Each structure stands twice: as structure tokens, then as C-alpha cells.
Amino acid sequence: MRSVFLIWVAVLLGSGCVRVGSYERGYLSDVTMQPVVDPLEAFATTHLHRAREATSGGIWSPAGGGCGCSN
């Protein structure tokens, strides 16, 4: 039973490994796909994204309007 479980784990982990096509590499090398090193920049980007998407009023605010005026 344990070997079956290990085989399933290996299959599931291996299914995430995909070759990136040459036409997709341009998208992956875009600046927006790079990790953000500066924590202040990450905070500002997250704040703007959440305010514009109207999913929440800001970082720790409850959900509200999309303009971000109540932040």
C-alpha cells in the first residue's frame, strides 16, 4: 500500500514539470514575472492591485469599493 502511495506522489509531483515552449519564454522573462526583492515595493504593488481589483479595500481592510478611497 505504501508503494502505491509513493507512486501516486511521484506522479503528482512529476506532472507539475513541464517544458516551456520557446514562444512562452518571452512572457516568463517579463519584468512582472520576476520576484520582488524590495518589501516596500511589494507592499505598494499589492495595495494597488487589491484596490483596483475591488476584491478588498486594501491590505488589511474589509472588502469594499474598487477605487481605494477609503484606505
DRENTORKOL-3810 file (N, C-alpha, C; in nm, 4 decimals):
REM DRENTORKOL-3810
@n.u->0.0823; n.v->-0.1196; n.w->0.0000; ca.u->0.0000; ca.v->0.0000; ca.w->0.0000; c.u->0.0865; c.v->0.1257; c.w->0.0000
@n.u->0.1968; n.v->0.1178; n.w->0.0730; ca.u->0.2847; ca.v->0.2345; ca.w->0.0794; c.u->0.3489; c.v->0.2628; c.w->-0.0564
@n.u->0.3828; n.v->0.1579; n.w->-0.1293; ca.u->0.4449; ca.v->0.1788; ca.w->-0.2602; c.u->0.3468; c.v->0.2442; c.w->-0.3577
@n.u->0.2192; n.v->0.2084; n.w->-0.3467; ca.u->0.1179; ca.v->0.2706; ca.w->-0.4328; c.u->0.1070; c.v->0.4191; c.w->-0.4006
@n.u->0.1094; n.v->0.4513; n.w->-0.2717; ca.u->0.1044; ca.v->0.5913; ca.w->-0.2297; c.u->0.2258; c.v->0.6677; c.w->-0.2815
@n.u->0.3441; n.v->0.6093; n.w->-0.2707; ca.u->0.4658; ca.v->0.6760; ca.w->-0.3181; c.u->0.4645; c.v->0.6943; c.w->-0.4696
@n.u->0.4088; n.v->0.5989; n.w->-0.5394; ca.u->0.3979; ca.v->0.6123; ca.w->-0.6855; c.u->0.3033; c.v->0.7271; c.w->-0.7202
@n.u->0.1909; n.v->0.7382; n.w->-0.6498; ca.u->0.0968; ca.v->0.8479; ca.w->-0.6742; c.u->0.1591; c.v->0.9829; c.w->-0.6431
@n.u->0.2353; n.v->0.9887; n.w->-0.5349; ca.u->0.3033; ca.v->1.1141; ca.w->-0.5008; c.u->0.4024; c.v->1.1505; c.w->-0.6100
@n.u->0.4780; n.v->1.0528; n.w->-0.6588; ca.u->0.5747; ca.v->1.0790; ca.w->-0.7656; c.u->0.5050; c.v->1.1245; c.w->-0.8931
@n.u->0.3922; n.v->1.0643; n.w->-0.9249; ca.u->0.3175; ca.v->1.1034; ca.w->-1.0450; c.u->0.2636; c.v->1.2451; c.w->-1.0309
@n.u->0.2085; n.v->1.2767; n.w->-0.9148; ca.u->0.1534; ca.v->1.4109; ca.w->-0.8943; c.u->0.2625; c.v->1.5175; c.w->-0.8954
@n.u->0.3757; n.v->1.4891; n.w->-0.8331; ca.u->0.4848; ca.v->1.5866; ca.w->-0.8340; c.u->0.5471; c.v->1.5991; c.w->-0.9725
@n.u->0.5552; n.v->1.4896; n.w->-1.0438; ca.u->0.6127; ca.v->1.4930; ca.w->-1.1777; c.u->0.5232; c.v->1.5590; c.w->-1.2802
@n.u->0.3939; n.v->1.5619; n.w->-1.2542; ca.u->0.3029; ca.v->1.6230; ca.w->-1.3511; c.u->0.3165; c.v->1.7747; c.w->-1.3538
@n.u->0.3771; n.v->1.8331; n.w->-1.2522; ca.u->0.3987; ca.v->1.9778; ca.w->-1.2499; c.u->0.5196; c.v->2.0207; c.w->-1.3304
@n.u->0.6016; n.v->1.9257; n.w->-1.3717; ca.u->0.7215; ca.v->1.9578; ca.w->-1.4501; c.u->0.6844; c.v->1.9594; c.w->-1.5978
@n.u->0.6926; n.v->2.0765; n.w->-1.6567; ca.u->0.6541; ca.v->2.0921; ca.w->-1.7961; c.u->0.7638; c.v->2.1681; c.w->-1.8686
@n.u->0.7897; n.v->2.1292; n.w->-1.9919; ca.u->0.8838; ca.v->2.2051; ca.w->-2.0734; c.u->0.8168; c.v->2.3322; c.w->-2.1210
@n.u->0.8895; n.v->2.4412; n.w->-2.1089; ca.u->0.8372; ca.v->2.5700; ca.w->-2.1525; c.u->0.8722; c.v->2.5875; c.w->-2.2994
@n.u->0.7714; n.v->2.6159; n.w->-2.3789; ca.u->0.7936; ca.v->2.6361; ca.w->-2.5206; c.u->0.8682; c.v->2.7662; c.w->-2.5480
@n.u->0.9340; n.v->2.7712; n.w->-2.6619; ca.u->1.0129; ca.v->2.8900; ca.w->-2.6950; c.u->0.9253; c.v->3.0138; c.w->-2.7101
@n.u->0.8016; n.v->2.9966; n.w->-2.7497; ca.u->0.7114; ca.v->3.1110; ca.w->-2.7635; c.u->0.6613; c.v->3.1615; c.w->-2.6285
@n.u->0.6746; n.v->3.0811; n.w->-2.5213; ca.u->0.6306; ca.v->3.1222; ca.w->-2.3885; c.u->0.7415; c.v->3.1852; c.w->-2.3058
@n.u->0.8643; n.v->3.1689; n.w->-2.3450; ca.u->0.9765; ca.v->3.2196; ca.w->-2.2655; c.u->0.9794; c.v->3.3711; c.w->-2.2592
@n.u->0.9293; n.v->3.4374; n.w->-2.3600; ca.u->0.9230; ca.v->3.5832; ca.w->-2.3573; c.u->0.8302; c.v->3.6337; c.w->-2.2481
@n.u->0.7188; n.v->3.5629; n.w->-2.2290; ca.u->0.6255; ca.v->3.6014; ca.w->-2.1225; c.u->0.6857; c.v->3.5772; c.w->-1.9846
@n.u->0.7582; n.v->3.4671; n.w->-1.9691; ca.u->0.8154; ca.v->3.4333; ca.w->-1.8390; c.u->0.9328; c.v->3.5227; c.w->-1.8024
@n.u->0.9982; n.v->3.5824; n.w->-1.9000; ca.u->1.1113; ca.v->3.6701; ca.w->-1.8699; c.u->1.0685; c.v->3.8154; c.w->-1.8539
@n.u->0.9388; n.v->3.8419; n.w->-1.8605; ca.u->0.8878; ca.v->3.9772; ca.w->-1.8421; c.u->0.9159; c.v->4.0257; c.w->-1.6999
@n.u->0.9258; n.v->4.1547; n.w->-1.6824; ca.u->0.9567; ca.v->4.2140; ca.w->-1.5520; c.u->0.8504; c.v->4.1789; c.w->-1.4487
@n.u->0.7256; n.v->4.1699; n.w->-1.4906; ca.u->0.6189; ca.v->4.1406; ca.w->-1.3950; c.u->0.6255; c.v->3.9981; c.w->-1.3412
@n.u->0.6985; n.v->3.9104; n.w->-1.4072; ca.u->0.7116; ca.v->3.7726; ca.w->-1.3605; c.u->0.8293; c.v->3.7539; c.w->-1.2653
@n.u->0.9121; n.v->3.8549; n.w->-1.2472; ca.u->1.0283; ca.v->3.8446; ca.w->-1.1594; c.u->0.9863; c.v->3.8664; c.w->-1.0146
@n.u->1.0526; n.v->3.7973; n.w->-0.9204; ca.u->1.0186; ca.v->3.8187; ca.w->-0.7794; c.u->1.0586; c.v->3.9584; c.w->-0.7340
@n.u->0.9802; n.v->4.0136; n.w->-0.6441; ca.u->1.0069; ca.v->4.1472; ca.w->-0.5921; c.u->1.0972; c.v->4.1338; c.w->-0.4704
@n.u->1.2098; n.v->4.2057; n.w->-0.4713; ca.u->1.3055; ca.v->4.1975; ca.w->-0.3618; c.u->1.2744; c.v->4.3013; c.w->-0.2547
@n.u->1.2314; n.v->4.4181; n.w->-0.2954; ca.u->1.2064; ca.v->4.5273; ca.w->-0.2019; c.u->1.0706; c.v->4.5080; c.w->-0.1337
@n.u->1.0657; n.v->4.4946; n.w->-0.0006; ca.u->0.9374; ca.v->4.4740; ca.w->0.0665; c.u->0.8419; c.v->4.5919; c.w->0.0535
@n.u->0.8937; n.v->4.7136; n.w->0.0486; ca.u->0.8071; ca.v->4.8301; ca.w->0.0338; c.u->0.7404; c.v->4.8303; c.w->-0.1036
@n.u->0.8160; n.v->4.7920; n.w->-0.2058; ca.u->0.7593; ca.v->4.7837; ca.w->-0.3400; c.u->0.6528; c.v->4.6740; c.w->-0.3466
@n.u->0.6784; n.v->4.5614; n.w->-0.2815; ca.u->0.5799; ca.v->4.4531; ca.w->-0.2788; c.u->0.4527; c.v->4.4979; c.w->-0.2079
@n.u->0.4665; n.v->4.5712; n.w->-0.0983; ca.u->0.3505; ca.v->4.6218; ca.w->-0.0246; c.u->0.2691; c.v->4.7169; c.w->-0.1115
@n.u->0.3373; n.v->4.8102; n.w->-0.1782; ca.u->0.2675; ca.v->4.9083; ca.w->-0.2618; c.u->0.1984; c.v->4.8407; c.w->-0.3797
@n.u->0.2662; n.v->4.7455; n.w->-0.4421; ca.u->0.2078; ca.v->4.6760; ca.w->-0.5561; c.u->0.0846; c.v->4.5966; c.w->-0.5140
@n.u->0.0942; n.v->4.5274; n.w->-0.4016; ca.u->-0.0197; ca.v->4.4513; ca.w->-0.3515; c.u->-0.1352; c.v->4.5430; c.w->-0.3155
@n.u->-0.1050; n.v->4.6548; n.w->-0.2542; ca.u->-0.2091; ca.v->4.7501; ca.w->-0.2162; c.u->-0.2820; c.v->4.8029; c.w->-0.3399
@n.u->-0.2073; n.v->4.8426; n.w->-0.4407; ca.u->-0.2692; ca.v->4.8945; ca.w->-0.5627; c.u->-0.3496; c.v->4.7876; c.w->-0.6347
@n.u->-0.2955; n.v->4.6671; n.w->-0.6399; ca.u->-0.3654; ca.v->4.5592; ca.w->-0.7098; c.u->-0.4985; c.v->4.5280; c.w->-0.6422
@n.u->-0.4975; n.v->4.5177; n.w->-0.5115; ca.u->-0.6213; ca.v->4.4848; ca.w->-0.4406; c.u->-0.7231; c.v->4.5975; c.w->-0.4496
@n.u->-0.6772; n.v->4.7211; n.w->-0.4479; ca.u->-0.7700; ca.v->4.8333; ca.w->-0.4580; c.u->-0.8312; c.v->4.8414; c.w->-0.5979
@n.u->-0.7515; n.v->4.8123; n.w->-0.6991; ca.u->-0.8025; ca.v->4.8210; ca.w->-0.8357; c.u->-0.8932; c.v->4.7040; c.w->-0.8703
@n.u->-0.8683; n.v->4.5894; n.w->-0.8127; ca.u->-0.9493; ca.v->4.4721; ca.w->-0.8433; c.u->-1.0804; c.v->4.4694; c.w->-0.7663
@n.u->-1.0954; n.v->4.5535; n.w->-0.6671; ca.u->-1.2163; ca.v->4.5631; ca.w->-0.5846; c.u->-1.2426; c.v->4.4356; c.w->-0.5062
@n.u->-1.1373; n.v->4.3588; n.w->-0.4812; ca.u->-1.1552; ca.v->4.2387; ca.w->-0.4000; c.u->-1.1471; c.v->4.2714; c.w->-0.2531
@n.u->-1.0780; n.v->4.3786; n.w->-0.2189; ca.u->-1.0721; ca.v->4.4244; ca.w->-0.0805; c.u->-1.0374; c.v->4.5721; c.w->-0.0814
@n.u->-1.0546; n.v->4.6359; n.w->0.0308; ca.u->-1.0281; ca.v->4.7793; ca.w->0.0391; c.u->-0.8820; c.v->4.8135; c.w->0.0548
@n.u->-0.7973; n.v->4.7187; n.w->0.0713; ca.u->-0.6549; ca.v->4.7425; ca.w->0.0900; c.u->-0.5903; c.v->4.6174; c.w->0.1452
@n.u->-0.4791; n.v->4.6330; n.w->0.2123; ca.u->-0.4091; ca.v->4.5162; ca.w->0.2624; c.u->-0.4865; c.v->4.4487; c.w->0.3754
@n.u->-0.5212; n.v->4.5229; n.w->0.4807; ca.u->-0.5893; ca.v->4.4628; ca.w->0.5952; c.u->-0.7302; c.v->4.5174; c.w->0.6129
@n.u->-0.7862; n.v->4.5743; n.w->0.5125; ca.u->-0.9198; ca.v->4.6329; ca.w->0.5221; c.u->-1.0239; c.v->4.5329; c.w->0.4739
@n.u->-1.1477; n.v->4.5463; n.w->0.5170; ca.u->-1.2526; ca.v->4.4586; ca.w->0.4662; c.u->-1.2855; c.v->4.4921; c.w->0.3212
@n.u->-1.3562; n.v->4.4033; n.w->0.2570; ca.u->-1.3928; ca.v->4.4228; ca.w->0.1170; c.u->-1.4790; c.v->4.5471; c.w->0.1020
@n.u->-1.4608; n.v->4.6145; n.w->-0.0095; ca.u->-1.5369; ca.v->4.7363; ca.w->-0.0323; c.u->-1.5297; c.v->4.7766; c.w->-0.1774
@n.u->-1.5328; n.v->4.9061; n.w->-0.2030; ca.u->-1.5292; ca.v->4.9587; ca.w->-0.3385; c.u->-1.3949; c.v->4.9397; c.w->-0.4047
@n.u->-1.3889; n.v->4.9655; n.w->-0.5333; ca.u->-1.2678; ca.v->4.9419; ca.w->-0.6081; c.u->-1.1776; c.v->5.0621; c.w->-0.6239
@n.u->-1.2185; n.v->5.1807; n.w->-0.5780; ca.u->-1.1359; ca.v->5.2987; ca.w->-0.6014; c.u->-1.0236; c.v->5.3114; c.w->-0.5000
@n.u->-1.0352; n.v->5.2497; n.w->-0.3839; ca.u->-0.9321; ca.v->5.2588; ca.w->-0.2822; c.u->-0.9372; c.v->5.3886; c.w->-0.2045
@n.u->-1.0473; n.v->5.4624; n.w->-0.2122; ca.u->-1.0586; ca.v->5.5924; ca.w->-0.1461; c.u->-1.0694; c.v->5.5810; c.w->0.0049
@n.u->-1.1172; n.v->5.4699; n.w->0.0551; ca.u->-1.1382; ca.v->5.4553; ca.w->0.1989; c.u->-1.0156; c.v->5.4006; c.w->0.2700
@n.u->-0.9046; n.v->5.3942; n.w->0.2019; ca.u->-0.7846; ca.v->5.3351; ca.w->0.2627; c.u->-0.7093; c.v->5.4373; c.w->0.3421
END
